Amino acid sequence: MGTKTRLGKTGLYVNPIGLGANAVGGHNLFPNLSDETGKEVVRTALGNGINFIDTAYIYGPERSEQLIGEVLKERGRREDVVIATKGAHKPVDGKMTVDNSPAFLKQAVENSLKQLQTDYIDLFYIHFPDEHTPKDEAVGALKRLKDEGKIRAIGVSNFSIEQLKEANKDGYVDVLQSEYNLFKRGVEQEILPYTAANGISFVPYFPLAAGLLGGKYNKDSKFEDSRAKNPLFQGEEFVRNLDKVEQVRQIAEAKHADVAHVVLAWYLTRDSIDALIPGAKRPEQVLNNLKTLEVSLTPEDIRNIDQIFQA
C-alpha cells in the first residue's frame, strides 16, 4: 500500500490514511452500532494496508479499545500496527470529569493497556486539557511511561497554543490532535506554524466537517442529529458552504475522484499533517477512504482549494 510516512519526529511509520475508530464500539456516540461490524471494520483496515488505528477510552467508554484488542489478539503481529488511544476522562459520581494529573494519566495508560490486551501503546494522547494540572507536568508523566516502554510516543489533543507550548516545554510532545477542516481553519494561525517548527505531527479530527465536505448533501438535505444545531448547516451559511463544496466537485470530477478524497488529499499537502484518521461505520467505507491515496493534486489545485475556502 504505497509508502509509509513518519509521524513527526517519532519512530512511528504509518499509512497516511488511518482509521478513526469512534464508530467501533462507540455506543455512547452513535446509535445502533454492532460490535461485530465494528470488529469487521478494524479487520478490513488491517487487511488492506491501514496500520494506524485511532481510538480513545471515552469511545464506548472502553468498548472501542476492547474490540480493537480482540482483533489484535486474533490477528497476532502486534508490531505491524500503530495504535493510538487517548485518556483524561474520569468517571466521578456518575459524571465524566477531565483529569491530567500524573497519577491519573498513569492509571489511564494502565487501563488502556488492559482493554487493548497489549503491553505497549504506540501513541497515547491526553484527550482534553484539565483546568489545574500544569501541562508540562502532565506530559512529564507520559515521558516516564515512555521511558518504561509502556508508550512509544506522546500526544496531546484539544490543547490551545498556550497549553501546547507549556506541554512542549521540554520538547516531549510528538503529536497534536485537534479539530481542523476547510471550514474551520483557526489552527492555521498559530498552531500549525508551531507544530511545523517543532517537529510535531498534527492529526486533524472532523476532517470532513460532519460530512459536509463529503459532497453528498444538497440544499434540500434535512438533518435530525447533531448537524441540526451545527452553524455550518444553518440557512444561508449552509447554502454558501454547499457552493464551496460544488467548486471542489469540479476539481474532483476532472480527476474522476470523489469530493471527499480530494479534500483529504489536500490536508496531506499541509505542513506537519502526516496522516489522517477518517472514521468508518462499515467495512466498505474503510476501502473508500483509501482511495484518497490515488488522488494527486497539482500546485494549482492546492491553491484553488485554499482560495475557495478563504472567503
N, C-alpha and C positions, 0 to 999 in steps of 0.2 A: 504493500500500500504506500508507494512513494516514500519520500524521505521523512525521517523523524526530525522534530525541531526541539531545541533545548529550551527549557523554561528558565529564563533569566540566567542567573549565574549558578544554578543548581546542577546536580549530576543527573537530573531527570530529563529523559528524552521521550517526546510524545508525538503521536499523530496530531497534526494541528486541529483536527476535528475530534473532540472528545464526546463524552456523553454526560449531560446533566441529568442526574438520577432522582430528581424530586418527585417524578411520577412513578418511580419504582418504590412501592411501599409507602408512598406519601399520603396515607389515608386521611390525614388531617388537612391536606392541601387540595385534594381532588376527590370528587365523588366517584363511587363505583369503580374503584381500581381493583384489578385482580392480581393477587400476588404471583400467580403462575405466569401471567402475561408480563409482569414486571421482571421476573427472572429470565423470561424468553428475550426481553429487550436487552438485558445485560449479556446473555449468551450470544445474541446476534451481533452486538457491538464487538465483543471479544473475538468472535469468529470471522469478522470482516475487517480486521486491521485496526480497529479502535483500541487503544491501550490506556486511555486516560478517562477514568470514571470519577465523577464529582458527586459526593453525597454529603450528608450532614446528620448530626444527632437528631435535629428537630424534624427531619422528614419522617413522619410516622407517628410520634417520635420513635426512633431506634429501628423501626421496621425496615427502612431502606438499607441501613447498614447490615441488618441481619440477612436480608435476601441476597445482597451482594456477597456477603460472607459465604452463604450456601453455594452460590455459583462458583466462587473462587475455590471452595473446597472440592466440589465435584470435578472441577477442571484441572486442578493442580497448576504447576508452572506459575506460582505466585510472582516470581521475579519478572515475568513478562508484562505485568500490569502496574500502572501508576495509579494508586488510589489516593484521592483527596477527600478528606472529610473535615467537618467544622464543628466546633463546640463553643459554648458560652452560655447556653440556655440551662437554667437550673430550676427544677420544679420546687416551689416553696408554698406550702399550704394550698395546693391545687392551682397555683398560678405560676406562669413562667417568668422568672426574673433573668437578668443577664449578669454574669459574674466573670470577671477577667482575673480574679486573684490567682496567684501562682498555685495555691493549694487546690483550687477548684479546677484549673486547667490541667493539672497533673491527673486529677481524678477523671476528667473528661476524656483525656487520651487513653487512660487505662480502660475506661468503659467502651470506647470505640474499638480498641484492640480486641476486646472480648466479643463485641457484636459482630465484627468483621472476621472473627476467627483467624487472626493473623498476629504475627509478633512484631510487625512494624507498619507504620503508616507513612506513605511516601510524602504526603503534603498535608500538614494539619494547620487549619486556619482558626484564628479567633473570629467567630462568626459575626459578632456585633461588639462594639465598644461598650463597656460599662461606664458609670459616671465617676467612680472613685479610684480605680487602680491606675497608677502611672503606667503608661503603655510600654515603656522600656522594661519595667519590672515584669509585666505580663509576658513580653517576648523573651525576657531572660529565663523565665521558667521553661519556655519551649526550647530555648537553646540548651538547657541542661538535659531535657528529654532527647534532644538531637544528639548530644554528646554520648548519651546512654544507648543510642541506636534504636530508640522507640519510634522516632520520626526522622525523616530524611531531609525535610525542607519545612520552612516556617512561612505561614501565610497570615494575612490579616484581611478582614472583609468589612466593608461599610465604614471604613475609617475616613475621617476628614483629612485634609492635607496636614493640619496641625498634629492630629493624632498619629498620622503616618510618620511624620518627621520625628516625633517623640519615640515611637515604636522602633524606628530605624536608627536611633542614636548611636548604636554600636555596629550598625551595618548588618544586622542579623536577618532583616526581612527579605524573603525571597520572592514572594508573590503577593499582589493585592487583587482582591476580587471585589468589584463594585458595579453598580448599575451604569451601563453605557449603551446607547444606541443612537442611530442617526437623528432621532427626535430629542434625545436627552444627552447633550454634548458637554455638559458642565465640566466633566473631568479633563477636557482638553485644555482648560485654562491653566491650572497649576499641577494637577495630579499626574497627567501623562508626561509632561516635561520632567517632573521629579522622578517618576519611575524609570524613564528612559535614561536619565543622567546617573541613576544609582543601580543600574543593572537589575531592576525589579521587574518581573513579568506581570503584566496587567491582564487579568481574565475578566471579561465583561459578562454580567448576567442581564437577563431580559434583552438579549441582542436583537430580537425581532419585535420588541415593544408589544408584548401580549398578542402577537400575530399580525399586528397592523403592517409590519414590514414584510410579511409573508406574501402579500399581494393577493389574498383570497377574498377580501371584502369589497363591497361597493356601497354607494350612499344609502341603499335600502337595507343594508345589513342591520339586524337587531341583536342586542346583547342583553342577557339576563344574569350574567356573572359579574365578577369584579370590574369588567370592562364598562358596564353600565354607568359606573361612577368615575371612570378614568377620564380626565380632561381631554386626553388625546382623541377620545371617541365621541366628544360632545359637539353637536350643532355645526356651526361654521368652521370651527377648527378641524373637525373630522373631515369635512369636505376639502379643506385646504390640504390636509395631510394625505388624503387619497390622491389628490392631484400630484403630489410629490412622488408618491409610490408609482403612479402611472408613468411619470417621466423615467423612473428606473426601469419600468417594464419595457420601454422602448430599447434601452441598452441591453436588457436581458434577452429580448426576442431576437435581436440581431446576432446574439451568441447561441441561440437555441437553448437558453438556460432559464431557470425559474428566478423570479424576483428574489426570493429568499436566499438562493445560492449566490447571487451577485452581491447582495447586501453582506452576507457572511464573508465572502471573499474580500470585500472592501475593508472590513475590520482587520483582516490579516495583513493588510498593507500598512497599518498604523504602527508607529514606533512603540515598542515594548508590548505589543499584543502578539504573543507567540502561538496561542491556542485558544479555541472556542469550545464551549460546552453546551451546544443546543440540546434541549430536552427531547424526550420521545416517550409517548404513551404506548406505542405499538412498534413491533419489530420493523415494519416497513418504513416507519419514519426514520429509524436509525440509518437504513440504507439510503433513504432520500437525503439525509443530512450530509452523507459522504460525497454526494455529487458536487458539493461546494469545491472540492479539490480539483474538479475538472474545469473550473471557470478560470480563465486568465484575463486579467484586466490590463488595458493599456494605460500609460500615464494620463492620457486624455480622459479615459473612462473614470479614472480615480478622481481627477479634478472635477469632472462634470457632476459626479455623485456628491462630492464635497459641496459644490456650489448649490445644487438643488436644495440641500438641507441647511444652507447658511441663512436663508431668508427667514 
